[in-house]
């Protein structure tokens, strides 16, 4: 339902993992196992604080957090290996109402993706789940120098859409994604997945919804 507040919105930019695809829980399992294999006892920074980061931001954050106690490249590569094993054997599923919201928005708005995941994986996963063709623009982790929480990925998406940040809504599920989008000047709608919104998230977000289905009440 359009309001004066949403009249200027011309595009919706989605995160992928934990917003459209049920992959955040898989990521958590993989990083948990990779951390256990390195005998890392305090795994909260890896599982929770780094959620939504691309590889470069993740490696920098983990190195800063743990120093030389953790082999960051080994941790990332092992988690990625485990993820691909699960993807190949179990597959990835769309989250509730993911395809329906894309079908709802497509006739009226431009649709873009801003994902920290590398392009090869994004294309494979989105084609496998049947949603690739909905997107006018896709910006992936290896398309930018600085991944989330840097605003670069959202600024890149907005530029490719030939719009201004105030013309776009971002849909996110993690603090790092929310920081990225708000820093780029976008209104952010949070759809919580693995993490419940804390006070910081509540302050940064324009709206927090229970599911993608509720998004139809906004636009």
N, C-alpha and C positions, 0 to 999 in steps of 0.2 A: 504494500500500500504506500504510494508516494505521498510524501509530506513536503512542506517547504524546506525542511532540513535535508531531504534526500533528492530534491529536484535537480541538483547539479551533478548527481552521480551518473557517470557514463560507462563505468567499467567496474568489474569485481575481480580482484586478484587473489587467488587461492594459494595457500601453502598446500603441499601434497600429503606428507606423512602426518597422520593423526588428524587430518582434516577431511581428506577425500579417501585415503587408503588406510586400512587398519594395519598399519606398519609400525607405529610407535611401540606397541607392546612387544613386537618382534625385536626391534632395536634394543629395547631394554634387556630382553633375555640374552641377546648376543653380547652386549657390552658387560653385562653382569658376569657371564661365563668367561669372557676374555680377561676381565679384571681378576677373577678368582684364580685363573691360570697364572697370573703374575703375582699372586699372593697379596693383593691389595685389599686391606681390611676396610678402610673408609672408602666406600664406593659411591657415596652420595654425589660428590662433584661430577663423577662420570655419568651416572644415571640421570640425575635430576638437573644439576646446574648447567650441564653442557647440552641439554636437550634442545634440538633445533639448530645446532651449529653445523656448518659445513666442515670439511676436513681441515682447512687451514686454521679456522678459528678454534676448532676443537684441539688441534695439536698445540697451538699456542697457549690455550687455557689450561690444558692438562699439564704441560711443561711448567707453567707458572705456578700451578697449584701443588704439584708433587715434586718439582725439581728433577733431579736425576734418579729418583727412586723408581720411576716408571719409564719403561721404553714406550714412548708415545706412538711411534710408527708401528711397532709390533702390536700394540693394543688396538689401534685403528684397523690394521690389516686383518687381525684375527677376528675382530667383531664383524668386519665386512665379509670375510670368508664364511663365518657361521650364518650370517644373514642370507647369503646366496644359496647356501645349502637348504635353509628353511624355505626360501622362495621357490627353489626348484622342486622340493619334495612336497610342500604343503600348499604353495601358492599364496597370493595376497588377495584379500577381499576388499571391496568397497565398504566404506562406513555407511551407516544408515542414512538414506535419503541423498547420497552423493550424486548419483546419476539423475535423480528427479530434480534436484536443485539446479543442475546444469541445464537440463531441458527447460526448466521454468525461466531461467535467466537469458538463455541464448537468443530468443527473438527480440529482446529489449536492450541488452547490454553487451558490451565487449567483455570477453572472459579471458583472463590471463593466469599464468602459473608463475609463482616465485618460490622455487624449491632449492634448498641447500644441497640436495642430492645431485650427483653428476648426471649429465644429459643422457648418457647411454642407458643408465638405470631408469631414469624418468620415462624415457620413450618406451622401454621394454615393459615397464610396469603399467603405464597408462594405456598402452595398446592392448595388453593382456586383459585388462579390466574393462576395455571398451569405451574409455572416455577421452582418448587422445584428440579426436576430431572436434571436440567442443571448443578447443582453445584457439584463440586468435594469436596469442603471444605466449611463448614459454621462455623463462629465464632460469637457468640451472646453476648449480654450485660452481661448475667449471667454466661458466660464462663470465664470471666476475673475479676480481682480484681479492676482494674482501667479502666473505660470506656473513650471514646473520651472526651477531646482532648489528653488523654494519648496515646502514641504509642502502648500500650500493645496489643490491639485487632488486629492491623495490623501485628505486630511481630509474634503473635500467628498464624495468617493465613498463613504468609510466611513460618513459621516453619512446619506447617501441610502440606503445599504444597511441602515441601522438596526443597525449592528454596532459593535464596538470594533476599534481597529487590530490588536490581538493576535489577532483572529478572521480576519484577512485576509492573504493572500499577494499581493505585487506581482510582476509579471513584466516585467522591463526589459532594455534592451540598451545603455544609455548611462550615463555617470557622472552627468549631471544628473538623469536619471530615478531612478537609484539613490539619490542624495542626497535627492531629493524624498520618496521612499517611506520611507527609513530615518528621515528627520527626522519623518515622520508616525507612526512607531512600528510600521511593518509589517515582516514578514520579506520579504526580497527574493530572488527567484530571477533570476539573470542568464542570458539566452540570447544569447551574443555574436553580433553580426551583422557590422558593419563595423569594430568595434573589439575588439581582444583585451583581456581583463581585466588591468589593472595591479594593483600592490600595494594601492592605495587601494580599488579596486573589490573586490578579494578580501577585504579587511578588513570592508567594509560589507555584503557579500552573505551571506545565509544559505546559499545553494547557488549553484553555477555549473554549468550543464548544457550539453551539446553541442547539444541540439535540443529542440524542444517535445515530441518523442516520449518523451524521457527523463523528462518531467514525470509520466508515468503511473507511474513508479516511486516517486514521492513521495506521491501521494494515491490 
